[in-house]
Amino acid sequence: MAFLTIDEAKCKQDGICAAECPRGIITQEIGKTFPQVAKEDEIRCMICGHCVAVCPHGALSVAGVNIADSLEIKKDLDLSWEQAEQFLRSRRSIRLFKDKPMDRQTLQRLIETARYAPIASNAQNLEWTVIEGRDKLQPLSQETINWMQRVIDAQPDSPAADYFRPVVVRWAEGYDGILRTARTLLVPTAPKESANGLVDLSIALSYLELAALPLGVGTCWAGLLRAAMLATPELVESMGLPEGHTWYYPLMIGYPKFRYHRMPERKAPVIHWK
């Protein structure tokens, strides 16, 4: 197949694909020639699919993005503003999960959806580590508690020690305030050499937790575990993350024990118009 394949019977030579190309490698004379990419410019293609997605006539495919595999956007599935607002505002951080294993098929579906998050240069180089079962999560919580106790011992008068003490006390009483009642933990990673890896990971996690809502799945960013991971290389090593990869945040995921019925208001945004 050619690098850029044009269905000349459908192409209107309107130049939309050339105008949309992020790298500016598609050229044509509007109304006179069909879109083309010079041989020497093919290597610059990000395989983002913009040209395929923007063509209103379904007239082209590019190497790596076949129009036959590109689903058409259905107008009847568009969200209204009211639907979108409720969808976004109704998301809650879940800290109490059902004692039910996360369905792998559902988890696979969510991870596959997260790959459509915007990623710098369309690198598509994220990997996902899934840690399943309380028997594997409990030791991670324990190591986090151990780190917190070390901070308390070394800096007893610090704000961190004040914050950590009740968490450590409740752990001794049998309550896991680190990973709560989650049975599954997600840790996306990116190659260390990726300049935008941490941003890519953050956006992908945000996509995933929003996609989880219609499936009855809840999430919570594991901040205390993350802090312990930053301070304890041995803890990170015990999690078996891919070598040569960087990580940003672990995410608890599972089925919420309770359902929420209201959308509490938040502080008004501070906006600086220039």
N, C-alpha and C positions, 0 to 999 in steps of 0.2 A: 504494500500500500504506500502511496506517496505520503510525504510528510504532511502536506495539507491537501485534503481531498475535497473538491468542490462539485456539488451537483449543479451543473450548469443550467438544468431545466428549472431549478428552484431559485438559484441565485439572482437577485435583482440588481446586483452591482451597485448597491447603495452606500458602500463604504463603512457600514456600521462596525463590522468586525475589525477593520483596520484602525478605526478611531478608538476602539475599546482596548486594543492589544496593549498591555502594560509595558512591554518591551519595545513597542513600535516596530516590530519586525514584519508585520503584514503590510504589504503595499498594494496599491491598485489605483487606477484612474477611474474615478467615480463615473459610472454610466458608460465606460468604454472597455475596461478590462475586468477580468475576474481576480479575486484576491490571490496573492502568491507570497511565498517566503523564499528569499534567496538562500541557496545552499549553505553559504557561509554563516547565515544568521540562525540556522536551525538549532545550533547548540545553545543559543541564548533563550530559547523557549522555556518557560517555567512549567509548562504543562498545566496551567491553571484552569483552562477550559473556558475562559472568558469569551473567546470567539464563538465557541459552540453554544454557550448559554445565551449570548446576546442576539444571535441571528434570529429574527422573527420568522424566517422562512424554512428553518431546518435544513440549510443548504450546505453545511460543511462539517468535516471532522478533521481533527489534528492528531498527530501521532501521540498515543497515550490517552486520548479522549475521543472515543467514538460516539457519534450522535445516537447510535442504536442503544448504547448503554446509559444515555443521559435522559433521565426522566423529565417529562414535560411538566412545567409548573401549572397546577390547576387553580384557576381563579376562584372556584367555588370553595377552596380550602383556605383562602386568605382570611386572616384574623381581622376582626374589627378592632378599633382602638380600645373599646371597652373590654373585649376578650383578652387582648394583649396585656392591658393594664392589670386585670385581675390575675392573669396567669403569672406575671412577674411579681406582683405584690403578695401573692398567696404562698410563695415559696418560703419555707421555714427551715432553719437548721435543726435537724432531728437528733436528739440526744437520748431518746428512749425507743429502742427497736424491739420488735417482736422476736421471740426466741424461735426464729425460723431461718433456715439457711437461705442465702441469696441464690435465686435460680440462675444457673449459669447461662442459660439461653437468653434471659432478660439482660444479664450483665453484658453478654457479648453484643447484644443489640445496642445497648447504650454506648459501649466503647466504639462500635462501628459508627454510630451517629456522631460521636465526638470528633471523629476524623474529618468532619466537614467544617470544623472551627477554622477561622482564618489563621494561617501560619505564615511566618515571614518567608518570602520567596517560594511559597508553596513547597517547602522542604519535605513535608510528610514523613518526618523521621522520628516521631514519638513512639515509645514502647510503653506497655502497661504491665505492671506487676500486680497480681491479685493474691492477697494473703487471706486464706479462708479458715474459719474455725476459731472458737474461743481459745482452744488449746494453743494456737499460734499467736493470737492477739494478746492474751494475758501476759506472756513473758515480755512483750513490748511495753505494756503498761507498767509492769514491775520494774523494768530498766529505767523507765521515765521517772517513776517514784524514787528509785535509788539516786538518780541524778538530782532530783528536787531536794532530797535529803542532804546531799552533799552541798548544795547551794545554801541550804538553811544552816548547816554546820559552819560553813566558811564565811557566810555573810548574814549573821542572825538579825541584824538591824536593817537589812535592805528591803525595799518594796517587794522584790521578788520573793524573799523569804516569807513576808507577811501574806502574800498571795498563795504561796505553796503550802503553808502549814495546814490549813483546813483540808486541802486535797489529800495530803499525806495522812491526816487523822482519819478521814473517811475511808481511805484505802485500808487502814488497819482494822476498820470496822466492817470491811467486806464490800465497800462500794468502789467501783472502778470509775473514777472521775476523769480518766485519761481517754479511754476508748469506749466508755459508757457500756451499753449493752450490745454494741455492734458485733456482728459475727464475720464481717468482711471488711477488708481495707484495700483501697486502690492507691497505687503510687505510680503515676506516669513519670517517665524519664525521657531525656533528650541527650544526644551526644554532647560531650563537654565543649567540643569545638564550635557548637552552634551558637552564634552570637546572640540570637534572640530566643534561645531555648527556654529560659525561665518564663518569658512572656507567653510563648507558645503553649507551655504547660498550663499556665494560669487560665488562658482562654479556653483551652480544651476541657479543663475541669469545670469551668462555668457552663460550657455547652452541655456537658454530661449531666450536671445536676439539674439543669432546667429540663432536659429531655427526660429525666427520671420521673417528673411529676405526673404526666399522664399515665404512667405505668404503675402508679401507686408505690413508688420507691422514694425513700428519703435519704438525705446525705448530710454530712457535717464535716467541715474542715478540722483536722486533728491538730490544733495549734500547740498543745503541750507536748505531744509526741514529736512534732516538728522541732520544737525548741531543744528537746533532748537529743534529737538526731544531729542537730547543728553542733552540739557540745560533746557528743559521744560517737566517735567514728566506729567503735565496736558495735554499737547498736545498729548503725546503718549497714555494716557488713553482715550482721546476723539476718537482715531482711532479704538478702540475696538479690539485690538490684543489679541490673545489667552493668558489666564492667565498662568503664570509659564513659559512663552516662552521668548527667547531673539531674537532680530532682528539686522540686520546689515545695510541694505540700502533699502529705498523705490525706486521703479522704475516706471517712467512714461511710458505709453505704448499707442499706437494708430496708426492711419494711417497717414503717412507723407504727408504734403501738397505738397511738391516738391520732384522731383527725382534728384538724384545726378548722374553726368556723368563722373567724374574724380576721381582718387585716389591720392591725394596729398602725396608727399614724406615726410618722417619723418627723424629726426636725426639718424645718424648711432648708433647702439648699442655700449655701452662700455662693453667690454668682458675681463675678467681676466682669462687667461688660466693658470692653475697650473700644 
